[in-house]
Amino acid sequence: MKDSERFDESLPQSWDDLVDEFGETKKNVKKKKKYKIKGGHSNSLKEESQKWNWMDEPKYKQMFNEIEQKIQGAIGVGKFEWVDRRVFDQVFDRITLLGIYKLMQAGEIGQINWPIARGKEAHVFQGFSVNGTIAVKIFHTSNAVFKNLIKYIEGDPRFGGLKRKHRDLVTVWVRKEHRNLLRMKKCGLNVPEPLGIHKNILIMSYIGNDEKPAPRLRDAEIENPKEVFSKLKDFIRICWHEAKLVHADFSDYNILWHENEPIVIDVGQAVSDKHPHAKEFLVRDVQRLIDWGKKYNLENDLAETLYDILN
């Protein structure tokens, strides 16, 4: 992220600077909005609501003009008119747009296209960069769900001195997922490759084809579930012994099926093996793997499976 650290000094450099200058954003509006389109393909968000009045500030107006055409998939216009336009309000606040601009200036994001996944903590978009197709995971900066995830941060020796503020939780959570991906990838585990990070934005390798992302394991047709079970058990074992991590939310919902291989995702909650609840999380992960196997009539004993993983 060295290049992306070079940014227009006239822009606020921190969340607190933005809040001091503009105050907090208004609560998301649930009603679907109709945006005006200029030239047949672009929205005038700056005219749509007072929420976006900050874009008229000279130091921000040019920034948004530069990226507007590159985020049409998020806005839901042009060839992306099928995208629910409420997604923009839900995800792209001031902080996120400034982060996207910064990453685009650094060449780490070229374009953001359609949304491919959404959850309580984040939305994931398919996009492009100079390196090809990417996945851009944008964590919600106003979602209180992160307060319920504090147990996955406190107790992890890698993340000390955390302030109990929401914006701190979001930033730490994104750094945590990025660091977990790096460690897992270094150990040869099948996870997305982390490509970049800035505040609440994480860039990863895209898993899927040009038409759609890879399906989750729970939605895929598995011809050899016994072999897949063995691969996933090896994942947990290597993660524990070599990466010194436990996923802590291992399930067929957080595993993609791509080119006949399972790819584990959503590793933000993964904790160090030194975490006080690490073994508890490990047992839970193994039990969920066994539960998945039962769907294919695979019978595995919890104690025996844990023994194989730990020894």
C-alpha positions in Angstrom: 0.0 0.0 0.0 3.0 2.3 -0.3 1.7 4.0 -3.4 -1.8 4.4 -2.0 -0.4 6.3 1.0 0.4 9.2 -1.3 -2.9 11.2 -1.2 -4.0 14.7 -1.7 -3.1 16.5 1.6 -6.1 18.8 1.2 -8.4 15.8 2.0 -9.0 14.9 5.6 -6.7 12.1 6.5 -8.7 10.4 9.2 -12.2 9.4 10.2 -12.2 11.9 13.0 -11.2 14.7 10.6 -14.2 13.8 8.4 -16.6 13.7 11.3 -15.3 17.0 12.7 -15.8 18.7 9.3 -19.1 17.1 8.1 -20.7 15.3 11.1 -22.1 11.8 10.9 -24.0 10.6 7.8 -27.8 10.2 7.9 -29.3 6.9 8.6 -29.7 4.7 5.5 -33.0 5.2 3.7 -34.9 2.0 3.0 -37.0 3.3 0.2 -35.6 2.6 -3.3 -34.5 5.8 -4.9 -34.7 7.0 -8.5 -31.5 8.6 -9.5 -31.3 11.2 -12.3 -29.1 10.1 -15.2 -26.9 12.4 -17.1 -26.0 11.7 -20.7 -28.0 8.4 -20.5 -25.5 6.6 -18.3 -24.5 8.5 -15.1 -26.2 9.5 -11.9 -26.2 12.9 -10.3 -25.9 11.7 -6.7 -24.7 15.1 -5.6 -28.2 16.5 -6.5 -30.2 13.5 -5.2 -30.0 14.2 -1.4 -28.5 16.4 1.2 -26.7 13.3 2.3 -24.4 13.8 -0.6 -23.9 17.6 -0.4 -20.4 17.1 0.9 -19.5 16.1 -2.7 -20.0 19.7 -3.8 -17.0 20.8 -1.7 -14.3 21.7 -4.2 -11.8 19.3 -2.7 -14.2 16.4 -3.0 -16.1 17.3 -6.2 -13.2 16.5 -8.5 -12.5 13.3 -6.6 -16.0 11.9 -7.2 -16.1 13.1 -10.8 -13.0 11.0 -11.4 -14.4 7.7 -10.0 -18.1 8.0 -10.8 -17.8 6.2 -14.1 -15.7 3.5 -12.5 -18.3 2.5 -9.9 -21.4 2.3 -12.1 -21.9 -1.3 -10.9 -22.3 -0.1 -7.4 -24.6 2.8 -8.4 -26.7 0.6 -10.6 -26.7 2.4 -13.9 -25.7 1.7 -17.5 -25.2 -2.1 -18.1 -25.5 -2.5 -14.4 -29.1 -1.2 -14.1 -30.2 -4.6 -12.7 -28.2 -3.9 -9.5 -30.3 -2.8 -6.5 -29.4 0.9 -6.2 -30.0 0.8 -2.4 -26.6 -1.0 -2.2 -24.9 2.3 -2.9 -26.5 3.9 0.2 -25.8 0.9 2.3 -22.1 0.6 1.5 -20.6 3.7 -0.1 -20.4 6.4 2.5 -17.8 9.2 2.6 -15.1 7.1 4.1 -15.6 4.3 1.6 -15.6 6.6 -1.4 -12.5 8.3 -0.3 -10.8 4.9 0.2 -11.9 3.8 -3.2 -10.5 7.0 -4.7 -7.2 6.4 -3.0 -7.0 2.8 -4.2 -7.9 3.8 -7.7 -5.2 6.5 -7.7 -2.7 3.9 -6.6 -3.8 1.6 -9.4 -5.0 -1.2 -7.1 -8.6 -0.8 -8.2 -9.5 0.1 -11.8 -13.3 -0.5 -11.7 -16.0 -1.8 -9.4 -18.7 -3.8 -11.1 -21.6 -5.9 -9.7 -22.1 -7.1 -6.1 -21.3 -10.8 -5.7 -22.0 -11.3 -2.0 -23.4 -9.5 1.0 -23.4 -10.2 4.7 -24.0 -8.5 8.0 -20.4 -7.1 8.1 -19.6 -6.5 4.4 -20.6 -6.4 0.7 -18.3 -8.0 -1.9 -18.0 -6.7 -5.4 -16.5 -8.0 -8.6 -14.0 -5.6 -10.1 -11.0 -5.0 -12.3 -7.4 -3.9 -11.8 -4.2 -4.0 -13.8 -3.8 -7.5 -12.6 -7.1 -8.7 -13.8 -10.4 -9.6 -12.1 -10.5 -8.9 -8.4 -12.9 -9.1 -5.5 -13.4 -5.9 -3.5 -14.8 -6.5 0.0 -16.2 -3.4 1.6 -16.9 -3.6 5.3 -19.9 -1.5 6.6 -18.7 1.4 8.6 -22.0 1.9 10.4 -23.0 -1.6 11.3 -23.0 -2.3 15.0 -22.6 -6.1 14.4 -18.9 -5.6 14.9 -19.5 -5.0 18.6 -20.7 -8.6 18.7 -17.5 -9.8 17.2 -15.2 -8.3 19.9 -14.6 -11.8 21.3 -12.7 -12.7 18.2 -10.3 -9.7 18.7 -9.8 -9.5 22.4 -7.6 -12.2 23.5 -5.7 -12.4 20.2 -2.2 -11.3 21.1 -1.7 -9.8 17.6 -4.2 -7.1 18.3 -3.6 -5.3 21.6 -4.6 -1.9 22.8 -7.9 -1.9 21.0 -10.2 1.1 21.7 -13.8 0.2 22.1 -15.0 2.5 19.3 -16.9 1.2 16.3 -14.5 2.7 13.8 -11.6 1.1 15.6 -13.4 -2.3 15.5 -14.0 -2.1 11.7 -10.4 -1.1 11.0 -8.9 -3.8 13.2 -11.3 -6.4 11.7 -10.2 -5.6 8.1 -6.5 -5.7 9.2 -7.2 -9.0 10.9 -8.8 -10.6 7.9 -5.9 -9.4 5.7 -3.3 -10.7 8.1 -5.1 -14.0 8.4 -5.2 -14.5 4.7 -1.5 -13.7 4.3 -0.6 -16.2 7.0 -2.9 -18.9 5.6 -1.6 -18.4 2.0 2.0 -18.6 3.2 1.2 -22.0 4.6 -0.2 -23.2 1.3 -3.8 -23.1 2.4 -6.5 -22.7 -0.3 -7.9 -19.2 0.5 -8.3 -16.0 -1.7 -5.0 -14.1 -2.2 -5.0 -10.8 -0.4 -4.0 -8.0 -2.8 -4.5 -4.7 -1.0 -6.1 -3.1 2.0 -7.1 0.4 3.1 -9.3 1.3 6.1 -12.6 -0.6 5.5 -11.7 -2.0 2.0 -10.0 -5.3 1.3 -8.9 -6.4 -2.2 -8.6 -10.1 -2.9 -8.3 -12.5 -5.9 -11.7 -13.2 -7.5 -13.0 -16.8 -7.3 -15.4 -17.5 -10.1 -15.8 -16.9 -13.9 -16.9 -14.0 -16.0 -20.6 -14.7 -15.5 -20.8 -15.5 -11.8 -18.8 -16.1 -8.6 -18.0 -19.6 -7.5 -20.9 -21.2 -5.5 -20.7 -21.9 -1.8 -20.0 -25.5 -0.8 -23.6 -25.8 0.5 -25.0 -25.0 -2.9 -22.6 -27.1 -5.0 -23.0 -30.7 -6.3 -20.1 -32.7 -4.8 -19.3 -36.0 -6.5 -16.7 -37.2 -4.0 -17.7 -35.9 -0.6 -15.2 -38.2 1.2 -12.3 -36.7 -0.6 -13.6 -33.1 0.1 -14.0 -34.0 3.7 -10.4 -35.1 3.9 -9.2 -31.9 2.2 -11.1 -29.7 4.6 -9.9 -31.7 7.6 -6.3 -31.1 6.3 -7.1 -27.4 6.1 -8.1 -27.3 9.7 -5.0 -29.3 10.7 -2.5 -27.2 8.7 -4.2 -24.0 9.9 -3.8 -25.1 13.5 -0.2 -26.6 13.4 1.5 -24.3 10.8 -0.5 -21.1 10.5 -1.2 -21.2 14.3 -4.8 -20.2 13.6 -8.3 -21.5 14.0 -10.9 -20.4 11.5 -13.6 -20.1 14.2 -16.5 -20.0 11.7 -15.9 -23.1 9.6 -19.0 -24.1 7.6 -20.2 -24.9 4.1 -21.4 -21.3 4.0 -17.8 -19.9 4.3 -16.3 -22.3 1.7 -16.5 -21.8 -2.1 -16.4 -24.6 -4.6 -14.3 -23.7 -7.6 -12.7 -26.0 -10.2 -13.4 -29.1 -8.1 -11.6 -27.6 -5.1 -12.8 -26.1 -1.8 -11.6 -22.5 -1.1 -12.1 -21.2 2.4 -13.3 -17.6 2.8 -14.4 -15.1 5.5 -11.4 -15.6 7.7 -11.7 -12.3 9.6 -12.8 -14.1 12.8 -9.9 -16.6 12.7 -7.9 -16.3 15.9 -4.4 -17.2 17.1 -3.9 -20.6 18.8 -3.0 -18.5 21.8 -6.5 -17.0 22.1 -8.2 -18.2 25.3 -11.1 -19.7 23.3 -9.0 -21.1 20.5 -9.6 -24.8 21.4 -13.3 -24.1 21.9 -13.5 -22.6 18.4 -11.5 -25.6 17.0 -13.9 -28.1 18.4 -16.8 -26.1 16.9 -15.1 -26.0 13.5 -14.5 -29.8 13.5 -18.1 -30.4 14.6 -19.4 -28.3 11.7 -17.2 -30.2 9.3 -18.7 -33.5 10.6 -22.2 -32.1 10.3 -21.5 -31.3 6.6 -20.3 -34.8 6.1 -23.5 -36.2 7.5 -25.4 -34.7 4.6 -23.5 -37.1 2.4 -23.9 -40.0 4.8 -20.3 -39.7 6.1 -20.0 -40.9 9.7 -17.1 -39.4 11.6 -16.5 -39.4 15.3 -15.7 -36.0 16.8 -13.1 -37.3 19.2 -11.3 -39.3 16.5 -11.4 -36.5 14.0 -10.0 -34.0 16.6 -7.2 -36.5 17.5 -6.2 -36.8 13.8 -6.1 -33.0 13.6 -4.1 -32.4 16.8 -1.6 -35.2 16.3 
